[in-house]
Amino acid sequence: MAQDLPPIGGYEPVQWKRNLPSRGFRPTIYFWGITGLMAFGFYRLYQGADEQRELSRERQWSRFYLEPLLLAEEDRNIARRYYSEKARQELVRDSMSEEVKAKFDQEIYNDKSKFRFPKYIAGPSSSER
């Protein structure tokens, strides 16, 4: 029996690769494109952080410059409330009998060294509870 031999000139090469056309760009182009896009995004992020920092500093300095005005406005408001409370007390005092007026005129505090501003608390008064 004779052994089979390859044909003269050899066998044709076996096609083992898929012969598909390449689609899109090379991977390095995608890599550098995404890297560039991220670099631009971080640049804008830091630009926004700088802007926020500058706005915060400006807000702080405007508050410093407005502080005397705000304090004066608060003092005016306290004085207005104090004098309106005094006027209200006078109205109430006028409607009292003489013995109740005597109790009403007694001082609450023995210490006259400080001025005590009236305290205002939001909510129902103690008589309504």
Helices and strands as residue ranges (DSSP letters): H 27-94, H 98-105
